[in-house]
Amino acid sequence: MLEIPDDAIDTRASEPWDGAALEQLRYVTASELTRAIASLPIEFRFVVYLDVEGFTEVETADILRCAPGTVKSRLSRAKTRLRAALKEPR
């Protein structure tokens, strides 16, 4: 099982996580996370990967040749889909 350390949580997140959601995510396995990310549309997947790698919205927009607002929107929608996918019974 993959355990996510508290210091790995991004405090810059625009969408706050509730305590119950964080506790649930502590016990997500790597395969569950991989499956959830793989289920995303490709344009969301790229944004998630670049975000995880630490690229800013502006850098990601530059890489993907789109507006920073588009990156922000895609990342928000990707996070929403990932949350839903990871809440489903395993």
Phi, psi and omega in degrees: 000140178269123177252131183266118180291151182302324183285355178272354182280126183285116180281352178278352187308135181280341181247117182291145177260138175276160184302320180296320179295319178296317180297320179297319183289342179299335186247020176284132179278160179300321180292324177294318179294316178301315179298318180296316179294319180296336180281349180286149171300150187305321181293332176283320181301314180300316181296319179296312180301315181293323177296315179298325179284354174096008177289143177284169177299321180293315178297317179297318178300320178297314180297316184272356180055054176217177181283147177303327177296325177294319178298313181300316180295314181296319180295319178297314179293323178296316179298319179299315179294320179295317178302314181296316181296323182279347177274341182297146179302141182264000000 
